[in-house]
């Protein structure tokens, strides 16, 4: 998958060229590329946040399980 920042820049160029030349289709393609790139950036951010949250939750469960095991076995 290509870099969203590069795709956003390409979209901006297409939009600008489309506006300058009066090519509505090119202008619209540029806007669509920018929107798509923005969505992919946000999905990447959300994925990272979810991954971190899941990792933290797993770590918390492991800590609780270890504490319970230690209490049951008398190590606490």
C-alpha positions in Angstrom: 0.0 0.0 0.0 1.3 3.4 -0.8 2.2 6.2 1.6 -0.9 8.3 2.5 1.1 11.5 2.8 2.5 11.0 -0.8 -1.0 10.2 -2.1 -2.4 13.3 -0.4 0.3 15.4 -2.0 -0.4 13.8 -5.4 -4.1 14.5 -4.9 -3.4 18.2 -4.1 -1.4 18.5 -7.3 -4.1 16.9 -9.4 -6.7 19.1 -7.8 -4.7 22.2 -8.5 -3.9 21.3 -12.1 -7.6 20.4 -12.6 -8.6 23.8 -11.3 -6.0 25.6 -13.4 -7.0 23.9 -16.6 -10.7 23.7 -15.9 -10.6 19.9 -15.9 -13.3 19.1 -13.4 -12.7 15.3 -13.6 -9.0 15.8 -12.7 -9.9 18.2 -9.9 -12.4 15.6 -8.5 -9.9 12.8 -8.8 -7.5 14.9 -6.8 -10.0 15.6 -4.1 -10.9 11.9 -3.9 -7.2 10.9 -3.6 -6.8 13.3 -0.7 -9.9 12.0 1.0 -8.8 8.4 0.6 -5.3 9.2 1.9 -6.9 11.0 5.0 -9.0 7.9 5.7 -6.0 5.6 5.5 -4.0 7.8 7.8 -6.9 7.7 10.4 -7.2 4.0 10.0 -3.5 3.6 10.7 -3.8 5.8 13.8 -6.8 3.9 15.1 -5.1 0.5 14.5 -2.1 1.7 16.5 -4.3 2.9 19.3 -6.3 -0.4 19.4 -3.1 -2.5 19.3 -1.7 -0.5 22.3 -5.0 -0.9 24.2 -5.2 -4.6 23.6 -1.5 -5.0 24.7 -2.3 -3.0 27.9 -5.3 -5.2 28.6 -3.4 -8.4 28.1 -0.6 -7.1 30.4 -3.2 -6.3 33.0 -4.8 -9.7 32.8 -1.4 -11.4 33.1 -0.6 -9.3 36.2 -4.0 -10.2 37.8 -3.5 -13.9 37.0 0.0 -13.9 38.4 -1.2 -12.2 41.6 -4.0 -14.6 42.0 -1.6 -17.6 41.4 0.8 -16.2 44.0 -1.9 -15.8 46.6 -3.2 -19.4 46.0 0.3 -20.9 46.1 1.3 -18.7 49.1 4.0 -16.8 47.3 2.4 -13.4 48.0 
